[in-house]
Amino acid sequence: MKVTRVAHIAVASAKMDKMKTLFGDLLGAPLVREARFVSGTEMAMYHLGNIEIEVLHNPSPTSLPGRFLQEKGEGYFHICLEVEDLQSALIELLAKGVKPLADSPNNGSTGTPVVFLDPTTTSGLLLELKQDQSKKSEK
């Protein structure tokens, strides 16, 4: 598996407006994009230096951010690693005992295939793998 870069670091937030104030107003980070997913999760992506910070808000206990907020409170949620070939990375990781949370990749906020890895198989860390956008397509 070849990781091409850390795509973003995500934080879970109980109050999106406070995070928007922190990243946008106080730190002066440009807002790259905002989205609301089918799950009801709100997302705001900020560009800081050479990385993006993704702020996620969804208090519903059935959502990934909501479960995280209930269990751990606000803060670091996941790291997104961009990989050269998502399907090959998944095959390699499955062979090593790492399991995805879903049966197949979903499209992320930019339409790029993504998959989250089960934290029980990654030493407690929630990791997201994202297909490298510079590559033509998944094999």
N, C-alpha and C positions, 0 to 999 in steps of 0.2 A: 504494500500500500504506500503510495506516495502522497504525502500531505504537501500541498503547494503553498499554503499560508493559513494563518489564523484569520478567518473571515470576520468574525465578530465575537464579542463577549456580551452575554445577555444578563440583565438583571430583572428580577421580579419586583414589582412595585404595588403597594396597596393604594397609592394615590398618584395617578399619571400626571396630574397638574404639577405636583411638587417636583417630579423628575424632569418635566419639561422646563421648569424654572431653573433647576440645577444645571442641566446640560446646555440648554439654549441661552438663558439669560446670564447665569453666573459664570459658566465656563466658556460661553460664546461659541459653542460647537454648532456647526451648521446642521440643520435638520435635513436628512437625505430623503426620507420617505416616511409616510404614515400609512397604516392599514388597519382594517378590522377583519379578522378571520371569521369563518363560518362558526367557529366555536364561541364567538363573542369576545375573544381576546383582542385587546387593542395593542398596537405596536407602533413605536416611534423609534426611528433609527437615526443616530447622530454620528458624524464623522469627527474623530479626534486623532490628530496626527496621522499615523499610518494604519489605523484600525477603526472599526465601527463599534459603537455601543448600542445594543438593542434593548429598549425598555419595553417590558411586557406587563400588561395589567389585565387581570380577569379574576375577580373574587370567587367565581363559581368553583366549588370543591370538585366538580367533575372535569375541570380543565387542568392541564399540566401546571400552569402558573398558579392557579388557585390552590391546588394540592400543596405545591411548594410553599406558598405563603402561609398556609395553615400549619404546616410541619416545621418550617424553619424561619418564617418571617421574611421581611424584605432583604434583598441583597443579591449576591451572585446567584445566577440561575443555571446558565450553561455556557460552554465554549463551543463555537462553531468552527470546525476545521474544514477547509476546502481541500478536496482530494482530486487527484488527476482522473480517476475512474471509479465512480461510486459503486457500480456493480462488482467490480473486482475487489474493492476494499471490503464490501459486505461479505463476499465469499471467503476472503482471507480471514476476516474477523470471526465469522461463524465457525470456521475450522479451528479457531483458537478459543472457542467457548464464549465469545462476546455475542450477545443477542440484541437485535433491534427491538424497539417498542412496538413497531407496526410491521405487518407482513410485507409491505412494499413501500418504496419511497413516495412521498407526497411532494407537491410543488410548494416551494417556499414563497416568500413575499415578492421575489423577483421572477417567479416562474421557473426557477432552477430546482431540480430534484434534490430533496433533503431527506434524511432519516435520523431519528434520535436513537441513541443506544441505551439499553436498559442499564440504569445505574447499579443494579445488583450484580452486573457482570463487568463493571468498569470502576471498581473500587469506590463506589458511591458518587462518582461524578456523572452528571448528565452531560453527555457529549452529543453534538449534532454534527453530522457529516453532510457536506454540500458538494455537489458536482461542480468541478472547476468550469466556470463559464467560458474560458478560452478554448476548451476542448469541444470538438464538434457535437458529440452526443454520447450518451452512455452506450456501451457495447452490449 
